[in-house]
Amino acid sequence: MTVWQGKRYWVIGASEGLGREVAHAISRLGAEVIVSARSEDRLIDLVSELPGKASYKTVDVQDRDGIEAAAAEIGHIDGMVYLAGVYWPMAAQKWDNAKADKMADINFLGASRCVGAVLPAMIERGEGHIVLTGSLSGFRGLPGAIGYSASKAGLMALAESMYADLRKTDIKVQLINPGFIKTRLTEKNDFTMPFIMEPKDAAQVFVDHMNGDGFKKSFPTMFSWVFRLSQFLPDWVYYRVFGAK
């Protein structure tokens, strides 16, 4: 069980959607929340909404020096939650280097930069909490997901490696893999999205997992089974089901 009272959590990617709702949920639990994103106006509004002690720091997760400076300015934190992300649907036949780079840079490398800015201090004092946001799309390559699926797979592997190294310490590493959530990102999809969730409902699942001691949570549960079981399918079966028809 996570102790929230008197703790400081840095929520990165908090200006919209799931990140905003997670910040609200953590604040209601009694933690001080520092929220970050690129949009200062949205962060100011969010801080005014939060029920507990809160502040903001604008950051661009593509700027390593800026992230490290922000971490130094914020000072001691007990936990960091990474929710920043971008998405464009993209098939290999319509490859867009600019968008593919952006997804890799924000979804994966942004997470790596933020972890690198806060983890050494946690290791030095022997405690801390790191939460990374993967995706059901990161379990195995999906059609129309160039850039996004790969970036989330990289982030999920990053979390797994961190957990392998730190599981016997008092630094809690957690990975949370949501399915479809109704946000500005999923509005770009032109296909049916099974089990799509409202951000507030998804945030409750997210924070419930943070409140426990387990490493990984994939949800919605029934939908996640499709993706987890797909890892055990031989290629010829998997691509017949999920590949181009």
Secondary structure, 3 states (H helix, E strand, C coil): CCCCCCCEEEEECCCCHHHHHHHHHHHHCCCEEEEECCCHHHHHHHHHHCCCCEEECCCCCCCHHHHHHHHHHHCCCCEEEECCCCCCCECHHHCCHHHHHHHHHHHHHHHHHHHHHHHHHHHHHCCEEEEEECCHHHCCCCCCECCHHHHHHHHHHHHHHHHHHHCCCCEEEEEEEECCECCCCHHHCCCCCCCCECHHHHHHHHHHHHCCCCCEEEECHHHHHHHHHHCCCCHHHHHHHHCCC
